[in-house]
Amino acid sequence: MTPEQTGHAVRRELCNRILVVTVDNPPVNALGANVRRQLRDAIQAAEKDPDVDAVLLVGAGRNFIGGADIREFGKPPLPPSLPEVCNTIEACRKPVVAAIHGAALGGGLEVALAAHFRIALGAARLGLPEVTLGLLPGAGGTQRAPRLVGAKAALDLMLSGRHVGAKEAHALGLVDLVGETDDVLAEGLAYVQALLDAQAPVRRTRDADGLADRAASRAAIEAARAESSKKSHGLFSPLKIVDAVQAALELPFDDGLRHERQLFLQCLDSPQRAGLIHAFLAEREVLKAPETRNAKPRKIASVGVVGGGTMGAGIAVAVLDAGLPVTMIERDDVSLARGLAHIEKVYDNLIAKGRMTPEAKAAVLARWNGSTSYDALGTADLVIEAVFEEMTVKHAVFAKLDRVCKPGAVLATNTSYLDIDAIAASVSRPGDVVGLHFFSPANIMKLLEVVVPAQVSADVVATAFDLAKKLRKVPVRAGVCDGFIGNRVLAIYRAAADHMMEDGASPYQIDRAVRAFGFPMGPFQVADLAGGDIGWATRKRRAATRDPQQRYVQIADRICERGWFGQKTGRGYYVYADGARTGKPDPEVESIIDAERERAGVTPRAFSDEEIMRRYMAAMINEGANVVHQRIALRPLDVDVTFLYGYGFPRHRGGPMQYADTVGLDKVLADIREFAQQDPVFWQPSPLIVDLVERGATLASLNHAA
Ligand code: 3H9
């Protein structure tokens, strides 16, 4: 081999008349401007070089190419564009072969599709996931993929964004060969040599005949259009993908490419693209809490869970699913049996759906162990307490944990509201105490708030993040306060919804408006699902300390007084006939609301859906900003990830903080000031928003400051 360096991003080496072009741009070989330029130059050089018979494209490190550099989107474009680079590759008169290992995604797969032949190794992952980022494959993917694998398969790949393995890619016709070893260079070189020996002519994807059956292609396009209109929930790019494939069928290749470019630019300009890419980057950024940078996580080989209620059992399932053993503690045998029954129910449901075998269930449950004695926790590396939300109960549990747990064990509480600093202060080892706030159902919901009390050691926080990874949760670091990030903000926008309900909007209109914005459920549906009794108990507990100046809407109390706690009692804000999970509006609830308006001396007025959302979002944004201002959340993006993963916030809007920037913080502030004219106690602008607006800055500007 004769090495010939061409800078950092793309290396060229000549190997027996084959030019090996290696994309080397860690961490995922994204196609930034440097890579694009050097890739184009390498192909052009190969074309001219009489010593080169063929080109082999490979990726350095763990992947082929992870796609276009998504951090460049939204900034001024830098030449050459990726479509140009792909066209240069395809136009090359010498055979170009892509050898794929690891990820070949988005623009990465489009580079491979522009090559003349493709080989993939067993562990390769190929896909066109642009739709998950609000985009479409914009470097010829919408034109080449259908020509190569047919409209139906290409549309499935592009609309689902799913990754396929080498075998499936081969069966689809996306690659020509599956390598037998995991040596991408050796496999690639052998394949190129075989092609050269056979004098295989250059074979361009643009000339492939995957769309030859025009009737079948048209049917696939129409089916995809109908399906996307139904299922894409206001997303912009799916229908553009279908349009682009239609262009592939109807237009000559070069015109199709031009059409694809126009559609791609429309997607690029859409706020959905900005929201979805923000979400992608933010969910990786949350992993970088300060404590995780320097501290090493403690080893977690066994976990204890105190409490076998809904939450404790859900947590136990999450831990069991991660392959760890669990010891569950309950106060007596009956409660322990109930805890185990909760766990078994989860697995029995999976068996009923054919997603688990009874043998697999038995193997999982073999790792479960129950006891009514805390002594059974003596060897646990980490214990998660999930008992009743009452400080005296928590103190009693932690006193026992302090007594039985081995030195160095992490002591975690799953409290949703209580003061974890006080819990930590009650034991002899406050440095080992951390909050792990799971969301219900704990084995399903992705969010895990890692609540960091003042005295906790950095390695305990690092351990919590490490555990989250094992449990496949998305951890967000939160400071100690009433409700941490999520529930604290929830309390405020829920209050805003209550105010609107008392002022004249029906709960059904509010839920509808919130769903139309993109949430899967409105706040009153959520209340019915969660059960009204828990919130009612909390409100009663807090009644004595409530600020009398604060507006307090009593409608929820009137509903709870009737024993209507939502879905589980068949009635809440909605009626659930015969155990139905979708409720119907209840005229009796509307009468209760009318009576409450009268009692409170409110003359009801009409609300537009637009005003409902302005108020709902202003309340959420304002409290989100307070949470950042008080350092409960490290950055605005931590608030965003909390809402994306714990509260059903529509991903294409990026989270409440990203949404605030999209709307314009000045507009949000103007709304808050307008609403404050009626209720200055509730609507106090967050000092952070006031400051950012004065400086003409965005919330996003704080995302990289922490
Ligand atoms: C596209 O291609 C458009 C074209 O059709 C048209 C263009 C005209 N760019 O996920 P990880 C960063 S759209 C920039 O933890 P893993 C990521 O932020 C693109 N950066 O690694 C993180 O940074 P940091 C279509 C990227 O091993 C680091 O890399 N492609 C990109 O678990 C590690 O990421 C996709 O949608 C990128 N494209 O998984 C694929 N990708 O270390 C998106 C990642 O600072 N990428 N980063 O936090 C992935 O799915 C995964 O990253 C991958 C590796 C499977 C590749």
Residues whose N, C-alpha, C, O or C-beta is under 5 A from the ligand:
A	BS01	3H9	P27 V28 A30 G66 G67 A68 D69 I70 R71 L82 A103 L105 G106 G107 P129 E130 L136 P137 G138 A139 R284
